[in-house]
Amino acid sequence: MLIKVEHLKKVFDGGVCPLSDINCEINEGDVISIIGPSGTGKSTFLNILNLLEEPTEGKIFYEGEDILAADYDRNAYRRQVGMVFQSFNLFSHLTIVENLMLAPVKLLDMPRQDAYDKAIDLLRLVGLKDKALSYPNELSGGQQQRAAIVRAMMMDPKVLLFDEPTSALDPAVTGEVLAVIKGLALNGMTMIIVTHELTFAKNISSRIFYMDGGLICEEGTPEQIFDNPANEKTREFINKLKVIRCHVDKENFDFPSFSSQIVEFAYKHMIKKETADRMGQLYEELCCISIILKCAVFPEADISFAYSEEKGEIDMTMTWNGPLSDPIKDLDPLTSKIIMSAASEIRYSISDGLNRVDAKIKEK
């Protein structure tokens, strides 16, 4: 094991808590992509791993040693863990090769000629040898980011951290940077990559971390995370779902209020009015009238509508406690007609000891 993180927490001034309890292990040769919504602590996690930020609580072990201990040599650790940022951070007054030589000459006492030769060799690997004497403003964004990756490689790190390495780039040049990272992965470099490029993450990674709410909510192989996620939030993120939910747990629950929220949700995501009407019909006729109000004891229920922007589809899911019974079988003719006009598919199942109904909203 190369890195072990235990109960990592970060609270900024003002009470903002981007990391609440991070636990993970990173092995030599791992290529780990960290995905998840914006603002869920991904970049903060990388900054703490690189000791650019101090955690509020928790421990980080590198090769078995606590890097947060008072007597630990942090500078030696930083030389082992390279960082590539969203912005390239190249010195504008230095040529590319001078940018690359700076750290190994200053920090490792590497002879200038050795540093120059090494820089040229690495620039050749990423297709930038002819840009060695150029200044950063003479390079495209993709070329500058490739140079920034080489700068991190100049220190011979054991681990490379990438914080959204393509977010500042035009789509046309994103591929050239991703190709360099893929080449590093094929050569066995241990890497942790915060990225919004999901297809790239799926193809390059040995493991995926899905982060949300300051936690690693789910981790696994790319196949597990992308094809069969266990966590509902992971599934929603992977499938680019927009979701509206309500939790029913009391007899005075405001049913009309959620109907209004459905209308607002549809308007916000430019869902056709006819489709929004069908969502409302399914909620009212199936969820409210045919299930909740017919239960002998008022149930605890969860209702959600998930809109897939990619597929243009809307799915409804409802789970509730109480006696296990298929409500679809007992619909009266009028209610059945209304529901079947609103849903193209509907099915009942039992999930984790709860009743469950899944339906797909008709588009036409």
FILUM-684207 format. One record per residue (C-alpha): residue number from 1; x, y, z; residue in one letter. Coordinates in pm, 1 decimal. Layout:
N
NODE  i  X  Y  Z  aa
NODE  NUM  X  Y  Z  A;
...
This chain:
364
NODE  i  X  Y  Z  aa
NODE  1  0.0  0.0  0.0  M;
NODE  2  137.9  339.4  -101.7  L;
NODE  3  -109.6  581.3  60.1  I;
NODE  4  -372.0  522.6  328.4  K;
NODE  5  -623.2  788.2  430.7  V;
NODE  6  -820.3  757.3  753.8  E;
NODE  7  -1118.0  972.4  859.3  H;
NODE  8  -1001.4  1281.8  676.1  L;
NODE  9  -1204.8  1593.5  751.4  K;
NODE  10  -1166.9  1953.9  646.9  K;
NODE  11  -1361.4  2248.1  785.7  V;
NODE  12  -1284.1  2597.3  656.0  F;
NODE  13  -1343.3  2922.4  841.6  D;
NODE  14  -1714.5  2992.9  842.7  G;
NODE  15  -1804.9  2629.5  894.0  G;
NODE  16  -1784.9  2512.9  531.7  V;
NODE  17  -1701.6  2140.3  540.1  C;
NODE  18  -1597.6  2007.2  195.9  P;
NODE  19  -1462.9  1681.7  344.8  L;
NODE  20  -1648.5  1507.4  626.6  S;
NODE  21  -1500.3  1156.1  646.5  D;
NODE  22  -1268.6  1032.9  370.2  I;
NODE  23  -1124.7  682.0  393.7  N;
NODE  24  -932.8  509.2  114.2  C;
NODE  25  -625.0  311.4  16.4  E;
NODE  26  -405.9  376.0  -287.5  I;
NODE  27  -168.6  111.0  -413.5  N;
NODE  28  136.0  148.1  -633.8  E;
NODE  29  31.9  144.7  -998.6  G;
NODE  30  -328.2  246.8  -926.4  D;
NODE  31  -495.1  486.9  -1165.5  V;
NODE  32  -782.7  631.2  -966.8  I;
NODE  33  -1030.2  873.9  -1117.1  S;
NODE  34  -1236.7  1080.2  -875.0  I;
NODE  35  -1572.6  1182.2  -1015.6  I;
NODE  36  -1876.5  1354.1  -871.1  G;
NODE  37  -2072.5  1681.1  -872.4  P;
NODE  38  -1898.7  2015.8  -837.7  S;
NODE  39  -1843.7  2138.8  -483.1  G;
NODE  40  -1817.0  1795.2  -323.5  T;
NODE  41  -1457.2  1822.5  -198.8  G;
NODE  42  -1264.9  1653.9  -480.7  K;
NODE  43  -1007.9  1930.7  -529.8  S;
NODE  44  -978.8  1986.6  -154.9  T;
NODE  45  -894.6  1618.8  -116.2  F;
NODE  46  -611.2  1646.6  -369.8  L;
NODE  47  -480.4  1964.5  -207.4  N;
NODE  48  -461.5  1788.4  128.1  I;
NODE  49  -291.4  1484.4  -25.4  L;
NODE  50  -27.4  1722.0  -160.0  N;
NODE  51  -11.6  1911.7  172.7  L;
NODE  52  -126.1  2235.2  13.9  L;
NODE  53  -407.4  2233.7  271.9  E;
NODE  54  -403.6  2110.5  629.5  E;
NODE  55  -683.9  1871.6  728.2  P;
NODE  56  -894.9  1949.0  1033.5  T;
NODE  57  -896.5  1585.1  1140.5  E;
NODE  58  -768.2  1250.2  1017.5  G;
NODE  59  -447.8  1080.2  913.0  K;
NODE  60  -255.7  1020.7  590.3  I;
NODE  61  5.5  748.1  570.3  F;
NODE  62  261.3  735.0  288.3  Y;
NODE  63  457.9  410.4  272.2  E;
NODE  64  347.9  346.5  630.9  G;
NODE  65  456.5  682.9  774.0  E;
NODE  66  221.3  950.3  905.8  D;
NODE  67  289.7  1252.4  684.4  I;
NODE  68  100.2  1480.4  924.2  L;
NODE  69  332.0  1400.8  1214.3  A;
NODE  70  533.8  1696.6  1345.1  A;
NODE  71  869.6  1532.6  1272.9  D;
NODE  72  787.3  1408.8  921.6  Y;
NODE  73  992.6  1550.9  631.3  D;
NODE  74  716.0  1712.1  428.5  R;
NODE  75  946.7  1846.1  159.9  N;
NODE  76  1072.4  1495.2  86.7  A;
NODE  77  711.4  1380.7  56.8  Y;
NODE  78  620.9  1665.4  -179.1  R;
NODE  79  904.1  1561.6  -408.7  R;
NODE  80  741.6  1217.8  -433.5  Q;
NODE  81  393.4  1350.8  -509.3  V;
NODE  82  360.5  1567.9  -819.0  G;
NODE  83  62.7  1791.9  -887.1  M;
NODE  84  -89.7  1910.4  -1214.2  V;
NODE  85  -344.5  2189.1  -1170.9  F;
NODE  86  -637.8  2315.8  -1375.7  Q;
NODE  87  -436.7  2624.7  -1466.8  S;
NODE  88  -91.4  2559.6  -1604.1  F;
NODE  89  102.4  2788.1  -1364.1  N;
NODE  90  404.1  2816.7  -1594.4  L;
NODE  91  634.0  3115.3  -1538.1  F;
NODE  92  566.6  3348.7  -1829.5  S;
NODE  93  917.4  3503.6  -1826.4  H;
NODE  94  1091.2  3165.2  -1863.7  L;
NODE  95  1108.6  2942.6  -2168.1  T;
NODE  96  942.1  2603.1  -2147.5  I;
NODE  97  1268.7  2422.0  -2087.8  V;
NODE  98  1366.6  2675.5  -1819.7  E;
NODE  99  1030.6  2617.6  -1648.5  N;
NODE  100  1103.4  2245.5  -1645.4  L;
NODE  101  1461.0  2276.7  -1519.1  M;
NODE  102  1379.7  2508.7  -1230.7  L;
NODE  103  1260.3  2264.3  -962.8  A;
NODE  104  1514.1  1982.8  -1012.1  P;
NODE  105  1803.2  2230.0  -1018.4  V;
NODE  106  1683.9  2426.7  -714.8  K;
NODE  107  1540.3  2144.8  -503.4  L;
NODE  108  1738.5  1837.2  -609.2  L;
NODE  109  2070.0  2008.5  -689.3  D;
NODE  110  2060.2  1843.6  -1031.0  M;
NODE  111  2334.9  1974.6  -1263.4  P;
NODE  112  2188.0  2214.3  -1519.3  R;
NODE  113  2303.3  2007.8  -1815.8  Q;
NODE  114  2144.3  1693.6  -1671.1  D;
NODE  115  1821.4  1883.2  -1606.4  A;
NODE  116  1825.7  2021.2  -1961.2  Y;
NODE  117  1883.3  1678.0  -2115.3  D;
NODE  118  1606.6  1525.7  -1904.3  K;
NODE  119  1363.8  1805.3  -1995.7  A;
NODE  120  1433.0  1761.0  -2367.8  I;
NODE  121  1380.0  1382.8  -2342.0  D;
NODE  122  1046.1  1428.6  -2165.0  L;
NODE  123  932.7  1701.5  -2403.8  L;
NODE  124  1006.3  1463.8  -2687.8  R;
NODE  125  778.6  1202.8  -2527.5  L;
NODE  126  484.0  1445.7  -2522.0  V;
NODE  127  550.2  1590.3  -2866.5  G;
NODE  128  686.5  1926.7  -2751.0  L;
NODE  129  1059.8  1905.8  -2819.8  K;
NODE  130  1029.7  2181.0  -3080.8  D;
NODE  131  870.8  2410.6  -2819.6  K;
NODE  132  1155.5  2387.0  -2567.6  A;
NODE  133  1278.2  2744.6  -2630.1  L;
NODE  134  930.4  2894.4  -2667.7  S;
NODE  135  760.6  3097.6  -2398.0  Y;
NODE  136  430.6  2981.6  -2245.5  P;
NODE  137  225.0  3248.6  -2423.6  N;
NODE  138  347.5  3110.1  -2754.5  E;
NODE  139  187.4  2771.0  -2683.7  L;
NODE  140  -174.3  2660.2  -2704.3  S;
NODE  141  -359.1  2565.2  -2387.3  G;
NODE  142  -314.4  2195.3  -2460.4  G;
NODE  143  56.9  2240.6  -2517.6  Q;
NODE  144  95.8  2437.0  -2193.9  Q;
NODE  145  -83.2  2163.9  -1998.1  Q;
NODE  146  140.9  1897.3  -2152.9  R;
NODE  147  439.9  2106.9  -2046.2  A;
NODE  148  293.6  2129.6  -1694.8  A;
NODE  149  269.0  1749.2  -1683.0  I;
NODE  150  633.9  1723.3  -1787.9  V;
NODE  151  727.4  1972.4  -1516.2  R;
NODE  152  573.8  1739.1  -1257.2  A;
NODE  153  755.8  1441.4  -1412.4  M;
NODE  154  1091.4  1618.1  -1383.5  M;
NODE  155  1095.5  1537.6  -1009.2  M;
NODE  156  1056.5  1161.4  -1070.7  D;
NODE  157  745.7  1140.5  -849.3  P;
NODE  158  594.0  813.2  -734.7  K;
NODE  159  245.6  961.1  -748.7  V;
NODE  160  88.9  1218.9  -979.7  L;
NODE  161  -220.7  1415.7  -879.8  L;
NODE  162  -431.6  1577.0  -1152.3  F;
NODE  163  -694.5  1836.2  -1063.9  D;
NODE  164  -933.0  1865.8  -1361.1  E;
NODE  165  -641.3  1878.1  -1607.3  P;
NODE  166  -863.0  1954.5  -1907.6  T;
NODE  167  -1120.8  2190.4  -1756.2  S;
NODE  168  -945.5  2505.4  -1881.9  A;
NODE  169  -898.0  2369.3  -2234.0  L;
NODE  170  -1099.4  2394.1  -2551.0  D;
NODE  171  -1259.1  2060.6  -2647.0  P;
NODE  172  -1042.9  2052.4  -2959.9  A;
NODE  173  -720.0  2017.5  -2758.9  V;
NODE  174  -848.2  1811.7  -2466.4  T;
NODE  175  -762.9  1486.3  -2641.6  G;
NODE  176  -390.6  1561.8  -2666.0  E;
NODE  177  -363.4  1607.8  -2289.0  V;
NODE  178  -568.2  1296.7  -2215.2  L;
NODE  179  -341.4  1099.8  -2450.4  A;
NODE  180  -36.0  1200.1  -2243.9  V;
NODE  181  -206.5  1092.6  -1920.6  I;
NODE  182  -307.2  763.3  -2079.3  K;
NODE  183  53.3  704.7  -2179.8  G;
NODE  184  165.7  757.4  -1820.6  L;
NODE  185  -94.6  506.8  -1703.6  A;
NODE  186  27.9  246.2  -1950.1  L;
NODE  187  379.7  293.9  -1812.3  N;
NODE  188  264.6  215.3  -1457.6  G;
NODE  189  255.5  563.8  -1303.7  M;
NODE  190  40.2  585.1  -990.7  T;
NODE  191  -214.4  857.2  -1054.3  M;
NODE  192  -514.5  1016.4  -885.4  I;
NODE  193  -721.9  1218.6  -1129.9  I;
NODE  194  -1010.7  1449.4  -1051.9  V;
NODE  195  -1196.7  1469.8  -1381.2  T;
NODE  196  -1530.3  1546.4  -1541.2  H;
NODE  197  -1433.8  1341.8  -1849.4  E;
NODE  198  -1635.7  1031.8  -1763.2  L;
NODE  199  -1554.6  833.6  -2078.0  T;
NODE  200  -1184.7  896.7  -2022.0  F;
NODE  201  -1214.7  794.9  -1656.5  A;
NODE  202  -1389.6  472.6  -1753.3  K;
NODE  203  -1123.9  381.5  -2010.3  N;
NODE  204  -809.4  469.9  -1817.6  I;
NODE  205  -880.2  388.6  -1452.6  S;
NODE  206  -814.2  82.2  -1244.4  S;
NODE  207  -1055.1  220.1  -983.6  R;
NODE  208  -1316.8  493.9  -962.0  I;
NODE  209  -1406.8  699.0  -654.5  F;
NODE  210  -1747.8  865.9  -661.9  Y;
NODE  211  -1748.7  1161.0  -421.5  M;
NODE  212  -2053.7  1345.6  -295.9  D;
NODE  213  -2121.3  1544.7  18.5  G;
NODE  214  -1762.1  1523.7  141.3  G;
NODE  215  -1756.5  1143.8  128.3  L;
NODE  216  -1637.0  871.3  -103.8  I;
NODE  217  -1988.2  734.7  -150.0  C;
NODE  218  -1881.8  445.5  -370.7  E;
NODE  219  -1563.8  299.4  -514.2  E;
NODE  220  -1496.5  11.8  -747.5  G;
NODE  221  -1374.0  -87.8  -1089.1  T;
NODE  222  -1490.8  116.8  -1387.9  P;
NODE  223  -1724.7  -169.4  -1479.3  E;
NODE  224  -1883.3  -167.0  -1134.1  Q;
NODE  225  -1923.4  209.9  -1113.8  I;
NODE  226  -2034.5  283.2  -1469.6  F;
NODE  227  -2232.2  -30.2  -1555.1  D;
NODE  228  -2377.4  -140.0  -1221.3  N;
NODE  229  -2346.8  129.7  -953.0  P;
NODE  230  -2476.4  28.4  -612.1  A;
NODE  231  -2532.9  382.3  -484.1  N;
NODE  232  -2835.1  574.7  -609.9  E;
NODE  233  -2642.4  903.9  -622.6  K;
NODE  234  -2373.0  738.2  -831.9  T;
NODE  235  -2633.1  607.3  -1074.9  R;
NODE  236  -2790.1  950.0  -1107.7  E;
NODE  237  -2455.3  1117.2  -1171.4  F;
NODE  238  -2332.9  857.9  -1422.8  I;
NODE  239  -2656.6  877.0  -1619.6  N;
NODE  240  -2670.8  1257.8  -1593.1  K;
NODE  241  -3006.4  1245.5  -1421.8  L;
NODE  242  -3198.5  1541.4  -1287.4  K;
NODE  243  -3399.5  1422.8  -989.5  V;
NODE  244  -3686.9  1550.8  -778.2  I;
NODE  245  -3781.1  1364.4  -459.8  R;
NODE  246  -4021.8  1373.9  -173.3  C;
NODE  247  -4038.6  1176.4  150.1  H;
NODE  248  -4383.4  1102.9  295.6  V;
NODE  249  -4385.8  1021.0  665.5  D;
NODE  250  -4691.8  1180.9  821.7  K;
NODE  251  -5068.0  1191.2  764.4  E;
NODE  252  -5072.1  1568.9  715.8  N;
NODE  253  -4815.9  1552.8  433.3  F;
NODE  254  -4877.4  1833.3  181.3  D;
NODE  255  -4963.2  1635.0  -133.9  F;
NODE  256  -5050.2  1940.6  -349.7  P;
NODE  257  -4714.2  2098.5  -265.5  S;
NODE  258  -4522.5  1820.5  -436.7  F;
NODE  259  -4752.0  1847.0  -738.6  S;
NODE  260  -4645.5  2211.8  -766.5  S;
NODE  261  -4279.6  2109.8  -733.0  Q;
NODE  262  -4322.8  1867.4  -1022.5  I;
NODE  263  -4452.2  2152.8  -1240.6  V;
NODE  264  -4156.4  2373.3  -1141.2  E;
NODE  265  -3911.9  2086.1  -1203.4  F;
NODE  266  -4053.6  2033.1  -1552.9  A;
NODE  267  -4034.5  2404.1  -1633.1  Y;
NODE  268  -3675.9  2428.6  -1508.5  K;
NODE  269  -3558.3  2140.6  -1728.9  H;
NODE  270  -3771.9  2236.9  -2028.8  M;
NODE  271  -3983.8  1923.3  -2009.7  I;
NODE  272  -4295.0  1941.7  -2228.9  K;
NODE  273  -4614.2  2040.6  -2052.9  K;
NODE  274  -4788.7  1723.6  -2171.0  E;
NODE  275  -4513.5  1513.7  -2016.0  T;
NODE  276  -4526.8  1715.2  -1693.7  A;
NODE  277  -4903.8  1656.4  -1680.9  D;
NODE  278  -4843.7  1280.7  -1705.0  R;
NODE  279  -4590.7  1302.0  -1420.6  M;
NODE  280  -4855.7  1474.8  -1210.2  G;
NODE  281  -5122.8  1220.1  -1303.1  Q;
NODE  282  -4898.5  930.1  -1208.8  L;
NODE  283  -4808.2  1091.5  -878.3  Y;
NODE  284  -5166.8  1171.3  -786.2  E;
NODE  285  -5349.0  863.3  -912.6  E;
NODE  286  -5091.6  595.5  -833.4  L;
NODE  287  -4886.2  729.5  -544.3  C;
NODE  288  -5145.2  930.4  -354.0  C;
NODE  289  -5481.2  769.1  -423.2  I;
NODE  290  -5404.3  406.4  -508.8  S;
NODE  291  -5119.8  346.4  -263.4  I;
NODE  292  -5079.1  592.3  23.2  I;
NODE  293  -5444.6  666.4  93.7  L;
NODE  294  -5546.2  300.3  63.9  K;
NODE  295  -5290.6  172.4  316.7  C;
NODE  296  -5448.5  56.5  642.4  A;
NODE  297  -5170.3  228.4  834.6  V;
NODE  298  -5026.0  549.1  690.4  F;
NODE  299  -4698.8  441.0  524.4  P;
NODE  300  -4354.4  592.3  506.7  E;
NODE  301  -4282.7  642.4  139.3  A;
NODE  302  -4019.6  784.0  -94.4  D;
NODE  303  -4116.4  913.0  -437.9  I;
NODE  304  -3878.0  1033.1  -707.6  S;
NODE  305  -3880.4  1138.0  -1071.3  F;
NODE  306  -3549.6  1110.5  -1259.9  A;
NODE  307  -3507.4  1291.5  -1591.6  Y;
NODE  308  -3225.8  1174.5  -1818.7  S;
NODE  309  -3106.1  1459.4  -2038.3  E;
NODE  310  -2914.3  1216.4  -2257.3  E;
NODE  311  -3204.3  981.9  -2324.6  K;
NODE  312  -3488.9  1230.2  -2289.3  G;
NODE  313  -3666.7  986.0  -2056.9  E;
NODE  314  -3836.4  1025.4  -1719.3  I;
NODE  315  -3860.1  742.5  -1467.9  D;
NODE  316  -4069.1  740.2  -1153.0  M;
NODE  317  -3980.4  528.2  -850.6  T;
NODE  318  -4180.6  483.6  -532.7  M;
NODE  319  -4098.7  268.7  -230.7  T;
NODE  320  -4308.6  228.6  81.9  W;
NODE  321  -4334.4  12.2  391.6  N;
NODE  322  -4626.7  -190.9  514.3  G;
NODE  323  -4776.6  -520.5  388.9  P;
NODE  324  -4617.0  -643.7  66.4  L;
NODE  325  -4885.7  -617.6  -198.6  S;
NODE  326  -4899.3  -526.5  -567.9  D;
NODE  327  -5123.8  -217.9  -597.6  P;
NODE  328  -5133.1  -234.7  -976.9  I;
NODE  329  -5346.1  -550.3  -967.2  K;
NODE  330  -5620.6  -380.1  -766.2  D;
NODE  331  -5670.1  -62.0  -967.5  L;
NODE  332  -6026.5  33.0  -1052.4  D;
NODE  333  -6095.1  70.1  -1427.2  P;
NODE  334  -6090.0  450.8  -1435.2  L;
NODE  335  -5768.7  481.4  -1232.0  T;
NODE  336  -5608.8  208.4  -1442.4  S;
NODE  337  -5697.7  394.8  -1761.7  K;
NODE  338  -5549.2  720.9  -1630.3  I;
NODE  339  -5229.1  553.0  -1514.2  I;
NODE  340  -5180.0  356.2  -1833.3  M;
NODE  341  -5225.2  675.7  -2035.4  S;
NODE  342  -4948.4  837.6  -1830.3  A;
NODE  343  -4695.9  549.5  -1817.1  A;
NODE  344  -4546.6  350.0  -2102.6  S;
NODE  345  -4413.9  90.4  -1857.4  E;
NODE  346  -4502.9  12.0  -1497.2  I;
NODE  347  -4400.7  -272.9  -1268.4  R;
NODE  348  -4418.9  -374.1  -905.5  Y;
NODE  349  -4138.1  -544.6  -712.0  S;
NODE  350  -4009.0  -600.3  -359.9  I;
NODE  351  -3678.3  -428.8  -278.5  S;
NODE  352  -3499.7  -463.3  57.2  D;
NODE  353  -3824.5  -561.4  225.7  G;
NODE  354  -4014.0  -262.3  84.4  L;
NODE  355  -4284.3  -234.7  -178.0  N;
NODE  356  -4155.2  -72.4  -495.6  R;
NODE  357  -4316.1  57.5  -813.3  V;
NODE  358  -4113.8  170.3  -1115.8  D;
NODE  359  -4274.2  349.6  -1406.3  A;
NODE  360  -4158.1  517.4  -1724.2  K;
NODE  361  -4343.7  832.4  -1823.4  I;
NODE  362  -4492.1  839.2  -2172.1  K;
NODE  363  -4336.3  1101.2  -2396.4  E;
NODE  364  -4617.1  1111.4  -2654.9  K;
